[in-house]
């Protein structure tokens, strides 16, 4: 079985896996490491968001999109963030896209955004949860990221005149948008929510997270090294427990999760599924067993993209099932994550 076909998100995934393993190997010194981390980290402080404005080209793979985003910071997914776009009668709700952990809008949405635009939607995507001075997004407190999403949705509604929007989130983006819907009043302005590889009930990170969590200072060390948002996505985290109680959905919104049984970062795979009223949980392999795409490849997998379009519009064409090999895209993404160079193109 492939051991690295799934991540909390795409761009920095390999770095995080190496970091988690390093933390585990260093368990005997974690109390000291966490003491240093606590002195240099302020909970909930310093999170930025931005609206990427420079359209980039469509991409066929996650690694290619990540490489382009690294060389061209501030790139927008093709077809997105046209604030002059007016929704059509066929698709009256703009679609707002939220990327995953340690990533950005372009790296995660450069296949789905143009597909949505081609289907007739007004499409928008933000970069949220960035650390000031950092080179990536989706690393900071998810509660703050939820408010950044709320502000962006309000801007989209004001520009388009739409009463409601639909949301599509990938990995952390699914939980950030669900936090907006469930806890920040988003249910009043959201019709459909779609979570791709949603860590609804968290992941165990190859079984290492529970080990670290049981060590004094382990949880703090995870957040200090990998970002607060990573710690909030661990199975059983206070953030997820609070979000999912008393129910993981709220009335008035249609929820759809799209998951893969080969998502090893969200273990068990059933942790993707929501359990509340109004939720539909879709497994890729239940519909297309030969598509063995993993977490990282999902937003560049044609079958998954077709499922997203169907979740937004049940009248959309049925996606075509085709074989996808286990581990597709992983070697390239690992190389880009670790050896791709700096944001200045070197």
N, C-alpha and C positions, 0 to 999 in steps of 0.2 A: 504493500500500500504506500502511496506517495505520502511523505511526511510533512511537506511544506506547501500544500496547495491552497492554503487558506490563511488570511490575515485579517486583523481588524480593518485594514484598508490596504491600498496598494503601495504608495510611494515609499514610505519608510518602513515597510513591514519586515524586511530581512534584518534591518538594523535592530528593530525591537526584539525579534526572536533571539538574536545573538545576545542582546542586552539582558533578556530574561534568563537565558541559560547562564550568563556570567554571574548574575545576581544569585542564582541557585547554587552555583559552585562556590560562591563566596559567602555562603550562609553563616559560617561561623563568625564573620566580622560584620554582619548586617547591623547590629545595634550601633556600632561606631559609624558605619556609613549613613544610617538613617539620621543620626544626630547631626551630622554635617548637612544632610539634605534639609532637615527641618530648619536649620539656621539660614538657609539660602532660598527657601521657597515660602511664598505667601499665598495661602489658600484663596482662590477666587479673584486674585488681583491680576491686572495686566493682560487683557484679552482684546484683540482688535479684529475687525472684520473689514472687508472691502468688496466693491463691485468690480470685477474684471471687465475691462472695456475693449480690449484689442482682440478681435476675432482671430482665432487660429484655424488651421485646416482640420478636417475630419481625420480621425486616426483609427486604424484597424486593431491595434493592440494597446494594452495598458502601458507596456514598457515604452512604446513609441510616444505615447501621450505624455508620460512622465518625463521623458528626455526632452521633448519640445517645451514643456512647461518649465523645466529647469533652465533651458537656454533663453526662454522668453517669459520672464515673470510678468504676471498681470494679464496673461492671455485668457480670453473668454472662450468657452466651447462654441464651435461654429453654430450659428443660428440663434444664439442666446443674447439676452440683455439688450434687445432693441426696445427701448422704452416708448417708441412711437407705435409699436405693434398694437392693433386693436383686435380683440378676440372675435372669431366668426360665430355665426349662429350654430354651426356644426360643433364647434369647440369653444364654448363661451367662457371657459375657465382657463386662465393662464396656468402653466405648469412651472412650479418652483423646484429646483433641484438642489440637494444638499449632499456634499461630498463626504468622504470618510476620514479616518484618522490619519494625521501626518500627511496630508494630501492637499489638493486644491480643486476648484471647479473644473479646470481644463483637464487635469490628469484623469479625473474619474468620469467625465461626461462628454468626451469628444467623439463618442459613437452614438450615445442615446440622444443628446441634444439635437444633432442634425436630423435624426430619425423622427423626432417629435416635430421639428420645424417642417419637415417634408410632409408630415401628416396633417399639417394645418394648425398647429398649436402656436401660441405665443409662449416662448420659453425663456426662463430666467434662472440664473445661478449665481450664488454668492460664495465668497471665501469667508469662512467664519472661524472663530476660536483660534486666532493666531497670537503667538507670543511676540510682543514688541521687539523688533530687532532680529526676529527669527526668519527662517526661509521657507516655512511651511505653515499650514493651517490645520485646524481640528485637533489641537493638542491641549487646549485649556478647558476650564470648568464648563461642563456641558449646560449648566443652568444659565450661565452668561451667554453661551452660544445659542441657547433657545431664545433668549431675548433679542439677540442680534438677528435671528431668523424672523422673529415677530416684526421687528422694525423693517426688514427687507420686504416681507410680505405686504406690509402697509404701503410701502413705496410702490410696489408692483400694482396693487389695487388702485392706488391713486392715479397712477400713470395710465392704466388700461381701462379704468372705469368698471372693472369687474367686481361683482358683489362677493364672489368666492374664488378661491384658487384650489388647485390640486397640488399635492406635495409628493415628490419622489425622493427618498433618501437612500443612500448606499452606506451600509455598515453603520458607523457612528452617526452619519447623517440621518439614518432612519430613526434613531433614538432621540437625537436633538429635535427633529421635527415633531416626533410624537410627544416630547416634553412640551413643546409649544402648543400642540393641539390639546393635550390633556391637562396641562397645569397653568398655561398662560392665556387661556381664553380663545385659543386658536380654533376650537370647534365651531365657533360662530362664523368663521370666514373660510373654513376648509370643507370641501365636499368629499374628496377622495384622498386617502393617504396610502402610499405604496412604499413598502420597505424591502429593499433588495439586500439580502444577507444581513438582516436586522438582528443585532445582538439583544433581542427583546428581554431575554433572561440571562444574558451575559455569556462569557466564554471562560474556559479554564486554562487557555494558553498552553496546550499540550500537557495539561495536568500539573504544570509548574506553579500556577497562581495559588492554588490552595496550600501548597507547600510553603511558599513565601508568606502567604497571609497568616500562617500559623507561627511564624517566627517573629519575635518582638522587633518592631520597626520594619517588618517586611513590606507592609502595604505602603508605608511612607516612602520606602526606597523605590518601589515600583513607580509611584507618581513622580518622584524627584528625577528619576532617570528617563522615564518614558513619557511623562506628561500626565497631568491630572486626569485628562479624559480617558487614558488607558485604564487607570485604576477604577474609574467610575463604570467601566464596561466589564469588570470581572464579575463572574457569577456570584450573587449574594452581596454585591456592594450595597452600601446604604442608599446610594443614588437610585439604583435599579429597584431595590425593594420598595422605596417610597413611591417611585413612578408607577409601579405595578399594583399598588394597593389603593383602595379595596378592589379595583379592577384595572386591567391594562388597556381598556378602551373606554370611551365616553360616548353617550348617545349622540346621534346626528351625523356621524362620520362613517364612511365606508372604509374599512381597513383591509389591506391585502399584503401579506408577506410572501416573498419569493425566496425559497431556500434551496440549498443543495446538500445532499447527504455526505458530500465530500468536503464540507466546510469544517476543517479540523480545529479552527480557532473558536468556533462556537460549538462546544461539545456539552451534551449531546446535540445532534443537529436539530432535535425538537425544540431546543431553546430559542430558535428563530421564531417559532409559531407564537401567535397571540392566543389568548384563551377567553377573552371577553366577547360580549355580544357585538355583532357587526363585523366580525373578523373572518376573512377567508385566507387560508393558509395553503400555498401552492408549493409543491415539491417538483423541481425540474425533472428528476428521475422518474417520478410517478407518471409523467406525461411523455418523457423521452428518455428511456433507460440508457441509451447509448451516449447521451450527453453527460459526460462525467466532469464537467467544468467545476472548478473550485472557487472559493470565495473571491480571490483576486481577479479571476478572469470573467466573473459574472457580468460586469457592466460592458464587456466587449464581446460577449457571447451572443450571436444572432438570435438564438432561441430565447434566451433570457430577455433580450431587448423586445422581442415579439410579445413575451408575456407582460412586460411593462405596458406596452401599447394596449394590450387587451384588458389589463386591469384598469386603465384609464378610460377605455372605450370598448365595451363588450362586443361592439360591432366591427372592431378592427380585424384585419385578416388573421387567420390562425397561423401561428408560427410554424415554420418547417423544421421538423426534427431531423437532425443530422449528427453523426458521431463526433464527439469531442474527446480527445485522449486525456487520460488522467494526467494532471500536471501541466496542461497547456499554458504556456506563457510564463511559467515560474522561473526557469533559468534566466530568461531575458530580464524579468523584473528584478530578480536578485542582483544581477549584474548592475542594472541601472541604479538600484537602491544603494549599492555599496561602492561602485567604481565609476559612476556616471560623471563625476566631476562636480564643479561648483556652479552656482547660478550665473556666473559670468561667461559660461560657455566653455571653460577650460576642461 
